[in-house]
């Protein structure tokens, strides 16, 4: 089924309120998925997904590119791990990973999986000519040993970010962030 057929099928299903079997449902192919390519589908987001969304303009502007300044504090004046912070933007900083030796293989495999799926990218391959040889902030990776699971420690970067509380406590909140005939996404 191509994109146009899928769109028509989905719209007809929405309009008719008919039930869809698992075999008829349309899922994105894991093989075809490419992270960070929303710009290629902006028209679909504008005309279908965000059609009647109350924050449509803002969300569409994020598809074009998020301006980091919207999410930063006007100024940060604090101390983080004995480092004095006094600016709006993070200072260049590289923190060491904290992965116990018994979890190094697990972490290597996890990082490889993240790289294979596009969650992580090698700075050497994506760095633009005008950018530094080392990223501005290199946040550490760690392991929660009781589970185990990989962790990304963004506490340093968080010091510069506005605190924007958000919670999805229960199904009642869906009505606050959704709208009639909205697409439904699961993670």
N, C-alpha and C positions, 0 to 999 in steps of 0.2 A: 504494500500500500504506500503510495507516495504521499508527500506532505499535503497536497491539495485534497486527495481522497480522504486522508486521515482527518483533516480539518472539517470537511463536509460530513463525514461519518459522525464525528464528535458533536457538531452543531445539530445534526438531525437527532441524535440521541438526547441531547440536552432539551431540545424543543419538544420531543415526544414523551419525555419522562419515562422512556422504556428502560428495562433492565439490560445490562450488558454482561455477557458471560466473560469469564477469564480469557477465553480464546479470542474474543472480539476486542478486548481492551487493547489500547494502544500504549505501548511503553517505549521509552527511548532505549535504543540499543547501547549497551555498555561499550561495544566495539566502536560505534560511531561517535560516542560522546567525546567532546573536546572541551576542556575547561576554558573559561574566560573567552568565549566566543559569542557572548550575548549580542554584540553589535551587529553580527550577521543576521540576527533574528529580531531586530528592533521593530520592524513593521508588524510582525506577528504579536509581539508584546503590546504594541500600541493599539492594534485593532482588535485583538482577541483577549489576551490575558488581563490587560489593564484597562480594557474598554470603558468600564464605568467606575474604576477605582478612584476614591476621593483624593489620593496622593499621586495620581497618574503623572503629572508634570515632573514632580520631584524624582519619582522612580525612573522615568525615561531619561532624565538628565544623568542619573547614575549609570545607566547603560552606556551612555556616551563616555563617561569617565568620572569617577568620584573625585571631588576636590577635597583633599585631606584636611584642609584648614577648617572645614565645617565641623569636624569631629575633634579638633584639638582645643585645649584650654587656651585662653588668651595669653596666659603666662604660667609657668610652673616654677615654683620656688620651694624646693624640698630637698631632702637628702635620701638617696637610695643606695644601699649597700656601701656607705661611706663615700658616695659620689655626690657632690653638690650639683643640683640641677637648678638652673635659673635661666630659662628661655622658653620659647613656645615650641621649638622643634627639638627632637631627641639629638643629643650630642653623639658623635661617632663613638661606638662602644662595641666590643666583642666579649661575650661571656662564655666561659667554658661549659661544656656539657657535663651533666652529672648522671652518668650511666655506670652502675656497678659492673665489674668485670663479668659476672655471671649472666648479665643481660646484654652484653655487647653484640653477640650474634643476633639476638632478637631485634635489637635496635637497628643493626645494619640491614636486616631483612625488611624491617618496617620502612626505613628511609628509602630503600630500593623500590618498595611497593609504592610509596608516595611519589617517587620520581617517575615510575612507570605510568601512573595514573594522572600525572600532571599536577598533583598537589604541591610538589616541590619542583623547582627547576634549578639547574646548575647555573650559578651566577656568571661563570665564565662564558656560557653560551648565550645568555640573554642580556648581558651588560651592554649598554650603549656606549659609543666611543667617548662621550663627554662625562660618563659616570666613573666613580672611583673604582679601583681594583678590588676593594673590599666594600660590601654594602655598608650603609650608615650604621645600622644596628644588626648585630648577629646575636639573636636570642638563643639561649641554650635549650637543648633537648634533654629530657630526663625520662626516668621510668618509674611508674608506680609499681613497686615490687610485689605488693600483695595481690595484684590482679593477673599478670602484668599487663601494662598498657603504656604506650608511648605518650609523652607529654611535651608540649611546647610551652616554654615559660616566657610569657609576654609581659611580666610585671614591669620591666623597665619602660617599655613602650606605653603601657597603661598609665604611667605617671603623667604622660603628656596628653592623654585623651580625656575628653569630657565624659563625665559619668552620666550615661543615658540608661536608666533602669528599664528593664523589660522583663516581663514574665508571662508565661502561658500557664497560668495556674490550673485552669480547667476549661471545659468546652464552652462555658459562657463567654469566654474571651473571643471566641471565633467570630461572633457577631460584631465585635468591635473592629476587627481587622479584615473582615471578608465582606462580600457583597453578593447580591442575588446572581445566580448563574456563574459564579466565580470558578475558575479552575481550582482543583484541589491537589496539593503536592504533599508527598510524604518523604521524609528523609530517614 
